[in-house]
Amino acid sequence: MMMPPPDPRPVVEALKKHLEAGGSAMLLADAAVGPMAMFGGDYPYTDAATAFGIEVKNRILVVKNYQMQDGTSEAAPEFGIASFPQHEITDPLNSLNTIFFGAPTVVGISAAKPAEVSATAIVKTPRGDNYWGETKAAQSGMKFDPQEDVASPVSLAVAAERKDGARVVVIGSRYFASNLPLEKMQPVIAGGRLIEVPAFPGNGELFVNSVAWLSHNANIIAVSPQASAAMRIRAMSTLEEVLVRGGSFLFPPILAVALGAIVFVARRRA
């Protein structure tokens, strides 16, 4: 972990030739914090991303602020997303829990995007004061600074296409499709029995859908059966649980009173 990363120049040059020939590629990025910052932390694929109007701000760490039990708060580079901007890649992902962790970084659309390129942010943090892009990640006790930090919603991934058909997806999380989120399971009760479903079904779906889109096979993008099962029986939020429980108690008597009133009015008119 303390050794410098290998020389990326051969891969960078091969990627450049591939994209110039109309090819497609998925690029992953991390924030240059921790050990990587010791070796400069420059993103080696900046030129490839810039050619598609994508800006990787890997000096910025995307964090979420968590409220602790003792009343204090602490920001950490780990958060879940279940709502996505509209795009062929992400349309099937809405309501699927997706986690980003490690050192997620900002990936956005550049103001200098070439005219022959169309680009869409496909992953953003929720809007709110608890999410931001931290510019001083090396310091302890991270707090949002409106003068220097990036306010939410923070863009984490962009899909772009050039007129010649070349496509690029850049995702600001190197670990979003690693074994940890893909293999994490959670127990749920379905049909009267205890089963396990993926805890973060959106991670694998985001990866697979991106690959399908990059290969110009967007027609095969769909929610897999495993992810669909997790979506159907996912745990309810507190508000959803209150509405369901309250409705089950209140709806029958309200319905009975309404039907009685209709019958009463009908008889009076008769």
N, C-alpha and C positions, 0 to 999 in steps of 0.2 A: 504493500500500500504506500510505502514511503519512496518507492522508486519512481523516477520520471516516466511519463507515458511514452509508448513507442513513437517513432517518427511517423506522422500521419501523411507526409507528403506523397508517397506513392498512391495511397488510396484517394487522396484529394485530387491528384492528377487524373486517375482513372475515372473518378466520378465526373470530373469536368468534361472529359471526352464523351462519356456515356450520355450526359444531359445535352451536350451540343448535338449529338446524333439523334435527339428526340426521345431519349430514354426517360425512365421515371425512377424515383428513389425516395425512401423514407429516411429522414435524418432525425436523430435524437440528440438532445442537448441537456446539460445540467448547469446549475449555477456554479461558478468558479469560487467555491468556498471550501474551507478545510484544507486537506493535503493538496488538492489540485491547485489551489491558489498559490502554493509555494513554488510551482513550476510555471507561473505566468497565467495559466488558465484561459488563454485565448481560444476561442472556438475555431477549430480548424476548417470548418465547412462554411465559414462566413461568406465567402465569395459565391459559393453555390446557392446559398439561401438568398443573398442580395440580388442575384440575377433573376430571381422569381419574385422580387419585391417583398421578401420576408426578412424581418429584422430580429436577430437573436440577441437579447440583452442579457448575456450570461453572467454579468456582474450583479444581477439583481435576483434575490431569492424570494420566491412566492411563499407566503406564510398565512396561517390562520391564527387568530387570537382565541385562546381557550380560557374560560373562566374556571378557576380552581376552587376546590371545596373550602379553602380558608378565606375566600373572598378576593384573592389576588387574581391576576391574569398572566398568561404566558403564551408567547407566540411560538409556533412550531411549523416547520415545512411539511405538514401532513394534513390532508383534508380530503373530504369526499365530495363528489359532484354527481348529480342525477338529472341535470337539465343541460341541454346543449343547444348552441345556435343551429339554425336550419342548414343542412347540407346533406348530400347523398350518403356521406359516411356516417353522420350522426343522427339522422332522422330515426333510425330504429333503436337508438340508445336511450332516448328519453325515458326516465323513471328507472333506469338500470344503475345501481350504485357503482361508482367508479372512484378509485382512490389514487391519489398522487402523493408521493413521499420521496424521501431521500434528499434531493436538492432541486426541486422543480424551479424552473426559471421562466422568464418572460419571452414569449415568441409572438410577435405582432406583425402587422402589415406596415411596410415602410411608406412614408410619404412620397418617396421617390420611386414607387413601383412603376416598372415599365408599362407602357400603354398596351403592349401585346400580351400582357399577363393578366389573368383574372385570379383574385385571391380572396379567400374567406377564412375568417377565424372560426375554427370548429370546436374549440374548448375554451371556456372562460370560467373564472371563479364566480360564485354568486355575488350579487351586488350587496354591499353592506360594509360597515366599519370594521368587521372582524377579519376581512381579507385585504391584503395589500402586497405590493412588491417592495421588499426591504433592500435598501441600498447599503446598509451597514450591518450585514449579516455576521461579520466577524466579531461584533461586539455583543456582550451579554445583555439581557433585558431589552429585547427589540420592541420598540414602540413606533407607531405610525407617525411619520413626519410629513405633513402635507407639502412642505417645501421641497423635499428631496425624494420621497418615496412615490411609488406608483399606486394610485387609488384604484379601488375595485370598480367595475369588474376587470380583472387582469387577464389578458389573453395568454393562453398556454400552448396553443397549437394553431397552425395555419395550413390549409390545403391550397395549392396554387397550380394553375395550368397555363401553359404558353400556347400560342396559336398553332405552333407546329405539332401539338399533341404531347409535348413533354410535360410531366407532372412531378410535383414534389409535395410531400407532407412532412412538415417539421413539427416535432412534438417536444416540448420543454420538460421532459421527464425521462431519464434513461432507464428507470426501473419500473415504469408503469406496466410493462408486459413481462416482468420477471416472474419467477416461480412463486414468490411469496403471495402476491395478490391473485395469481391465477389458481393456486391450489388451496387458498383459504376457503374453508367451508363453514357454514353455520347450521345448527340444528333448528328445524321448524316442525310443527305438527300439521300434517296435511292428510285428510281422509281418515282421521282418527289414529294415525300412526306417526312416529317420529322418523323424519328423514333428514338428509343433509343436502343443502343446495349451495351454490357458490355465494360467498359473502360479497364479492365484487365482480359480478358478471359483466359489467361494462368494460373492464380492462381488456379482456380477451376479445370482446366484440369490437372495440375500437381498433385494436391491432389488425384483426382479420378484415374488417371493413376497409381500413386504409389500404391494405395490400390489394384488395379487390378493386378499389377505385384507381389505384396507381397502375394496375394492369389493364385498365379500361374494361373492367367487368363489373360495373356498378349494378348490372341487372341481377347479379347473384347475391347482392347484399340483403340480408334478412336476419332477424333475431334467431339464434340457434335454439333448439329445443331445451337445452340445459339452462340457458339464460332466460328463456321464456318462463320456465318453471319457477325460477327464482323471482321473476318479476310478478308472477301471479300470486305467489304466497309470501311475498316479502312482509316483514314486520310492519305493523301500522304505527304511524306517528301518534303522539299523545292526542292531538286534535282529532285525528281520524277515529281513534278509539273512543273518545268522548262522544263524537257524533253518532257512531254506530250503536254504542250502548244507550245513549239517550233516545235515539230514534226507535230502538226496539221496545223501549218502555212507553214512549209517548205516542208513537204512530197508531197503534191499535185503538186506544180510547179516542184519539182525535178523529180517526176514521169512523168509529161508531157514532160519535156525536154528529159528524157531518152527514152521515147517511140518515140518522134520525131526523135531522133538520130538513133534509130533502123530502123525506116521507111526510113529515108534518105539513110542510108547505103545500105539497101536492094534494093532500087530503083537504086542506082548508080551501084550496081553489076548486076542488071538486064539489 
